């Protein structure tokens, strides 16, 4: 084995990278995609708890009871249907509305979800808000935060490996190669993968909102409203954006809609049977 490796010019760092790729994998719920996962989930959850406490200390929480109530109520319904995929009990989740006009929301690996008042203005119905909450819960279930950290670690490992491989190059040329590698890693690997993660969260989130009893067709309405809301402010070029364009999201949502509608009808039927069984 050693002679075979030497005969092909393999280096120890190459074998190390291959070993990491083989060992550090995770299967994403709902989609079945195999994802790179080098960071233990326990470590991610611990860091998430600390980070969320810091966020709440630094950013003002909404004083609007209606905003807080919407985020908490819709979030709780999503958390119940996402419990199996996330391995988080509904009571372990925390949903907070923040007093800021930015049209954004976020989720941390421990089930902490923040939604800003600005995005609540775009999500005019609870079903549209369920689009946001389902999307964020999907990030938690898919462990996208851990995957992104793992990708960053792998890119760093790749940078070290490239530096070793270019040791024989003149100094100036070597620096140019390394600089080009850095840009290529950001635009060619990390950003497109982040966009794919966003689409994956859209797909999983669509199922979550449907199973929670929210009409998944509201997801298209939400992203159409978001598209109009962001037109005036402008967006970065698609190839430099971590999020896919709204039009692409809407196109994919319509493609996934039949499966989501089946889940929605099943949820409605279960709810009807539950009410019929009441005395």
C-alpha positions as CSV (number, residue, x, y, z in Angstrom):
1,X,0.0,0.0,0.0
2,X,2.7,2.5,1.0
3,X,4.7,1.8,-2.2
4,X,1.5,2.2,-4.3
5,X,0.9,5.6,-2.7
6,X,4.5,6.7,-3.2
7,X,4.5,5.6,-6.8
8,X,1.6,7.9,-7.5
9,X,3.0,10.9,-5.7
10,X,0.3,10.8,-2.9
11,X,1.1,12.9,0.2
12,X,0.0,12.2,3.8
13,X,-2.2,15.4,3.7
14,X,-4.1,14.0,0.7
15,X,-4.8,10.7,2.6
16,X,-5.9,12.8,5.7
17,X,-8.3,14.8,3.6
18,X,-9.8,11.6,2.0
19,X,-10.2,10.0,5.5
20,X,-12.0,13.1,6.7
21,X,-14.4,13.1,3.8
22,X,-15.2,9.4,4.2
23,X,-15.7,9.6,8.0
24,X,-17.5,12.9,8.4
25,X,-20.9,12.5,6.7
26,X,-24.5,13.1,7.8
27,X,-27.7,12.2,6.0
28,X,-30.1,15.1,5.7
29,X,-33.7,14.2,6.7
30,X,-36.4,14.4,4.0
31,X,-34.0,14.8,1.1
32,X,-31.5,12.0,1.9
33,X,-28.5,14.1,0.8
34,X,-25.2,13.1,2.3
35,X,-23.5,16.2,3.9
36,X,-20.0,16.8,5.2
37,X,-20.1,17.0,9.0
38,X,-16.8,17.4,10.9
39,X,-18.2,19.2,14.0
40,X,-19.9,17.2,16.7
41,X,-23.6,18.2,17.1
42,X,-23.2,18.5,20.9
43,X,-20.5,21.2,20.3
44,X,-22.8,23.0,17.8
45,X,-25.7,23.0,20.3
46,X,-23.5,24.3,23.1
47,X,-22.1,27.1,20.9
48,X,-25.6,28.0,19.7
49,X,-27.0,28.4,23.3
50,X,-24.1,30.8,24.2
51,X,-24.5,32.7,20.9
52,X,-28.3,33.2,21.3
53,X,-27.9,34.6,24.8
54,X,-25.4,37.1,23.4
55,X,-27.7,38.0,20.6
56,X,-30.6,38.7,23.0
57,X,-28.3,40.8,25.1
58,X,-27.1,42.9,22.2
59,X,-30.3,43.2,20.1
60,X,-33.6,44.6,21.4
61,X,-36.5,42.1,21.6
62,X,-39.8,43.2,20.1
63,X,-42.1,45.0,22.5
64,X,-45.1,44.3,20.2
65,X,-47.2,41.6,21.8
66,X,-48.8,40.6,18.5
67,X,-45.4,40.1,16.9
68,X,-44.1,38.1,19.8
69,X,-47.3,36.0,19.8
70,X,-47.2,35.3,16.1
71,X,-43.6,34.1,16.1
72,X,-44.1,32.0,19.2
73,X,-47.4,30.4,18.1
74,X,-46.4,29.6,14.5
75,X,-42.9,28.5,15.6
76,X,-44.3,26.1,18.2
77,X,-46.5,24.4,15.6
78,X,-43.6,24.0,13.2
79,X,-41.4,22.7,16.1
80,X,-43.9,19.9,16.8
81,X,-43.7,18.5,13.3
82,X,-39.9,18.9,13.0
83,X,-39.2,17.1,16.3
84,X,-38.3,13.8,14.8
85,X,-35.9,15.2,12.2
86,X,-34.2,17.6,14.6
87,X,-34.3,15.3,17.7
88,X,-35.4,18.4,19.7
89,X,-38.5,18.3,21.8
90,X,-41.0,21.1,21.1
91,X,-40.2,22.7,24.5
92,X,-36.5,22.8,23.7
93,X,-37.1,25.3,20.9
94,X,-37.0,29.1,21.5
95,X,-38.7,31.6,19.2
96,X,-38.0,35.3,19.6
97,X,-39.2,38.3,17.7
98,X,-36.5,41.1,17.5
99,X,-37.3,44.8,17.1
100,X,-35.5,45.5,13.9
101,X,-36.8,46.5,10.4
102,X,-34.5,44.1,8.5
103,X,-36.4,41.5,6.5
104,X,-34.6,38.5,7.9
105,X,-34.8,35.6,10.2
106,X,-32.2,33.1,11.5
107,X,-31.9,29.7,13.3
108,X,-29.2,28.2,15.4
109,X,-28.4,24.5,15.8
110,X,-30.0,24.2,19.2
111,X,-33.4,25.2,18.0
112,X,-33.1,28.9,18.7
113,X,-35.0,30.9,16.0
114,X,-35.1,34.7,15.7
115,X,-37.4,36.7,13.4
116,X,-37.2,40.4,12.9
117,X,-40.2,42.7,12.8
118,X,-39.3,43.7,9.2
119,X,-40.0,40.2,7.9
120,X,-43.2,40.0,9.9
121,X,-44.5,42.9,7.7
122,X,-43.7,40.9,4.6
123,X,-45.4,37.7,6.0
124,X,-48.9,39.2,6.3
125,X,-50.6,35.9,7.2
126,X,-49.6,33.2,9.7
127,X,-49.3,30.7,6.8
128,X,-46.7,33.1,5.2
129,X,-44.9,33.3,8.5
130,X,-44.9,29.5,8.6
131,X,-42.9,29.6,5.4
132,X,-40.2,31.5,7.3
133,X,-40.4,29.4,10.5
134,X,-40.5,26.1,8.5
135,X,-37.4,27.3,6.5
136,X,-35.5,28.1,9.6
137,X,-36.5,24.8,11.3
138,X,-35.3,23.0,8.2
139,X,-31.8,24.6,8.6
140,X,-31.7,23.1,12.1
141,X,-32.9,19.6,10.9
142,X,-30.4,19.6,8.0
143,X,-27.6,20.7,10.3
144,X,-26.6,23.4,7.8
145,X,-24.7,25.3,10.4
146,X,-22.5,22.4,11.1
147,X,-22.1,21.7,7.4
148,X,-20.9,25.2,6.7
149,X,-18.4,25.1,9.6
150,X,-17.2,21.7,8.2
151,X,-16.8,23.2,4.7
152,X,-14.8,26.1,6.1
153,X,-12.5,23.6,7.9
154,X,-12.1,21.6,4.7
155,X,-11.3,24.8,2.7
156,X,-8.6,25.6,5.3
157,X,-7.2,22.1,5.0
158,X,-7.2,22.5,1.2
159,X,-5.4,25.8,1.5
160,X,-2.7,24.2,3.6
161,X,-2.4,21.3,1.2
162,X,-2.1,23.7,-1.8
163,X,0.6,25.7,-0.1
164,X,2.6,22.5,0.4
165,X,2.0,21.4,-3.2
166,X,3.3,24.7,-4.5
167,X,6.4,24.8,-2.4
168,X,8.6,24.6,-5.5
169,X,7.0,27.6,-7.2
170,X,8.7,31.0,-7.0
171,X,7.4,33.1,-4.1
172,X,5.4,35.6,-6.1
173,X,3.8,33.0,-8.3
174,X,2.9,30.9,-5.2
175,X,1.2,33.9,-3.6
176,X,-0.9,34.5,-6.8
177,X,-1.9,30.9,-6.8
178,X,-3.0,31.0,-3.2
179,X,-4.9,34.2,-3.7
180,X,-6.7,32.7,-6.7
181,X,-7.5,29.6,-4.6
182,X,-9.1,31.8,-1.9
183,X,-11.4,33.5,-4.4
184,X,-12.3,30.2,-6.1
185,X,-13.1,28.5,-2.8
186,X,-15.5,31.3,-1.8
187,X,-17.3,31.8,-5.1
188,X,-16.9,28.3,-6.6
189,X,-17.6,26.1,-3.5
190,X,-18.9,27.8,-0.4
191,X,-21.4,30.3,-1.9
192,X,-23.1,27.9,-4.3
193,X,-23.3,25.3,-1.6
194,X,-24.9,27.9,0.7
195,X,-27.4,28.7,-2.1
196,X,-28.2,24.9,-2.4
197,X,-28.7,24.8,1.4
198,X,-31.2,27.6,1.1
199,X,-33.1,25.7,-1.5
200,X,-33.0,22.5,0.5
201,X,-34.3,24.4,3.5
202,X,-37.1,25.7,1.3
203,X,-38.0,22.2,0.3
204,X,-38.0,20.7,3.8
205,X,-39.7,23.8,5.3
206,X,-42.5,23.5,2.8
207,X,-43.2,20.0,4.1
208,X,-43.0,21.2,7.7
209,X,-45.5,24.0,7.2
210,X,-47.9,21.6,5.4
211,X,-47.7,19.0,8.1
212,X,-48.3,21.7,10.7
213,X,-51.6,22.5,8.9
214,X,-50.5,25.7,7.0
215,X,-51.4,25.9,3.3
216,X,-48.1,25.5,1.5
217,X,-49.3,27.6,-1.4
218,X,-48.7,30.6,1.0
219,X,-44.9,30.0,0.5
220,X,-45.2,31.2,-3.1
221,X,-47.2,34.2,-1.9
222,X,-44.5,35.0,0.7
223,X,-41.6,34.9,-1.8
224,X,-43.5,37.0,-4.3
225,X,-44.1,39.6,-1.6
226,X,-40.4,39.4,-0.6
227,X,-39.3,39.9,-4.2
228,X,-41.3,43.1,-4.4
229,X,-40.0,44.3,-1.0
230,X,-36.4,43.8,-2.0
231,X,-36.6,45.2,-5.6
232,X,-36.1,48.8,-4.4
233,X,-33.1,48.0,-2.3
234,X,-31.3,45.9,-4.9
235,X,-29.5,42.6,-4.4
236,X,-25.9,41.4,-5.0
237,X,-25.1,39.5,-8.2
238,X,-26.4,36.0,-8.0
239,X,-22.9,34.4,-8.2
240,X,-21.9,36.4,-5.1
241,X,-25.1,35.9,-3.1
242,X,-25.5,33.3,-0.4
243,X,-29.2,33.2,-1.3
244,X,-30.8,32.0,-4.6
245,X,-32.8,34.6,-6.5
246,X,-36.5,34.8,-5.5
247,X,-37.6,33.7,-9.0
248,X,-35.7,30.5,-8.7
249,X,-37.1,29.8,-5.2
250,X,-40.6,30.3,-6.5
251,X,-40.0,28.0,-9.4
252,X,-38.7,25.3,-7.1
253,X,-41.5,25.7,-4.6
254,X,-44.1,25.1,-7.4
255,X,-42.2,22.0,-8.4
256,X,-42.3,20.6,-4.9
257,X,-45.9,21.8,-4.3
258,X,-47.7,18.5,-5.2
259,X,-45.9,16.6,-2.4
260,X,-46.5,19.4,0.1
261,X,-50.2,19.6,-0.8
262,X,-50.5,15.9,-0.1
263,X,-49.0,16.5,3.3
264,X,-51.3,19.4,3.9
265,X,-54.5,17.5,3.0
266,X,-53.4,14.7,5.3
267,X,-52.8,17.1,8.1
268,X,-56.3,18.7,7.6
269,X,-57.9,15.2,7.6
270,X,-56.1,14.3,10.9
271,X,-57.3,17.6,12.4
272,X,-60.9,16.9,11.2
273,X,-60.9,13.4,12.8
274,X,-59.5,14.8,16.0
275,X,-62.3,17.3,16.3
276,X,-64.9,14.7,15.3
277,X,-63.7,12.5,18.1
278,X,-64.2,15.2,20.8
279,X,-67.3,14.8,23.0
